[in-house]
């Protein structure tokens, strides 16, 4: 299950904008990976030094990303298309992070 962490500058984005972005990136990653259970955590730091307006970190199982360069392209394309449609002008940095998970759910 992919996990998305969004770090953002709350002096540049409203809470409404980050909620909308969080919902949209969840849909985009879910569709791109074919995985329903995609979670998003969005936070803003109390201390900020030379930060980007938006950093999106997508962590998912390494085997999903292994050799799949098109996954980054698919996600990037969908974000770009959404930004145009929604007239969302903020710059977004996107990082995909392969993980070798050992997960226990519902303990």
C-alpha positions in Angstrom: 0.0 0.0 0.0 1.6 3.3 -1.1 2.0 5.9 1.6 2.1 9.6 0.5 3.6 12.3 2.7 3.1 15.9 1.6 5.2 18.6 3.2 4.0 22.1 2.3 4.6 25.8 3.1 1.5 27.1 4.8 2.5 30.7 4.1 2.0 29.9 0.4 -0.9 27.5 0.4 -4.3 27.6 2.1 -5.7 24.7 4.0 -8.3 24.3 1.3 -5.6 24.0 -1.4 -3.7 21.4 0.5 -6.8 19.3 1.2 -7.7 19.4 -2.5 -4.1 18.5 -3.5 -4.1 15.6 -0.9 -7.3 14.2 -2.3 -6.2 14.5 -5.9 -2.7 12.9 -5.3 -4.4 10.0 -3.5 -6.6 9.4 -6.5 -3.7 9.7 -9.0 -1.3 7.3 -7.2 -4.2 4.8 -6.6 -5.0 4.8 -10.3 -1.4 4.7 -11.5 -0.6 1.7 -9.3 -3.9 0.0 -9.3 -3.8 -0.1 -5.5 -6.9 1.0 -3.6 -5.3 1.5 -0.2 -3.3 4.6 -0.6 -2.9 6.9 2.4 -2.0 10.6 2.5 -0.5 12.5 5.4 0.0 16.3 4.8 2.0 18.4 7.2 3.7 21.8 7.5 6.8 22.2 9.5 7.0 24.7 12.4 10.4 25.7 11.3 11.1 26.3 7.6 14.4 27.2 6.0 14.5 27.6 2.2 11.7 25.1 1.6 9.8 24.3 -1.6 6.1 25.2 -1.6 5.2 21.5 -1.9 7.2 18.3 -1.6 5.4 15.0 -2.3 7.0 11.8 -1.2 5.4 8.6 -2.3 6.7 5.4 -0.6 5.7 2.1 -2.0 6.9 -1.5 -2.3 10.1 -1.7 -4.3 8.7 -4.5 -6.5 6.0 -2.1 -7.8 8.6 0.5 -8.8 11.4 -1.9 -9.8 12.2 -1.2 -13.4 9.0 0.8 -13.8 10.1 4.2 -15.0 6.7 4.8 -16.6 5.2 5.0 -13.1 6.9 8.3 -12.4 6.0 9.5 -15.8 2.3 8.5 -15.4 2.0 10.2 -12.0 3.9 13.3 -13.2 1.6 13.6 -16.2 -1.6 13.2 -14.2 -0.4 15.8 -11.7 0.5 18.2 -14.5 -2.9 17.7 -16.2 -4.7 18.2 -12.9 -2.8 21.4 -12.1 -3.8 22.9 -15.5 -7.5 21.9 -15.1 -7.7 23.1 -11.5 -5.6 26.2 -12.2 -3.3 25.2 -9.4 -0.2 27.4 -9.8 2.1 26.2 -7.0 5.3 24.3 -7.9 5.4 20.6 -6.8 8.4 18.4 -6.2 7.7 14.7 -6.5 9.8 11.9 -5.1 9.1 8.2 -5.4 10.8 6.1 -2.8 11.0 2.3 -3.1 10.5 0.5 0.2 11.2 -3.1 1.4 8.3 -3.2 3.8 7.7 -5.6 6.6 4.1 -4.8 7.6 1.8 -6.0 10.3 -1.7 -4.5 10.0 -4.3 -4.2 12.7 -2.3 -5.5 15.6 
